[in-house]
């Protein structure tokens, strides 16, 4: 681990934290652990984990492993203790509420309780949405520019190819090739190029 972990205690298992091994709830001197962290640290059921808190060192036995959905936008923790296990440690309380027009209420809460940290999730999500929209527009502009550059490159290649093809046609006519043979050869070549291009585009569309 390269950072500190937040610990919590709960009597009721979170609905979005299914138990994948062991039994819930943890009892005294026991803890429930997130399965991903357990794999990283090579911790199994029945192992004892030592925690270094701000005031003291304590240990707990791992009696269950939980699957945590970290993308659920809900409070999630690597370790969940039973009630009373963290009484000797500094604690912070976390809650959430919905308020449609809460500017005045938030200001009043900040005045009455200066140590409270308030986060407007709606404003944060709105800001994230605006950033994603700007990124999407930038990507669209890049796609247009790349397409334009590709078209210019294709036109340049066609011009170079036409010059070479003109020279080849002159040589073939000199060798006695007729117009019908030359026309058939060109149509077959263009048809093959179109078929290969369509096939590559179809494969790219399927794999994208």
Protein Blocks (a to p, Z undefined) as FASTA:
>chain_A
ZZdcdddddfbdcfklccfedjddddehiacddfklmmmnopaehiacddddfkbccddd
dfbdcdddfknopacdfbdcdehklmmpccddddddddfblmlmmmmmmmmmmmbccddf
klmmmmmmmmmmmmmmmmmmmmmmmmmmmmmmmmmmmmmmmmmmmmmmmmmmmnopafkl
mmmmmmmmmmmmmmmmmmmmmmmmmmZZ
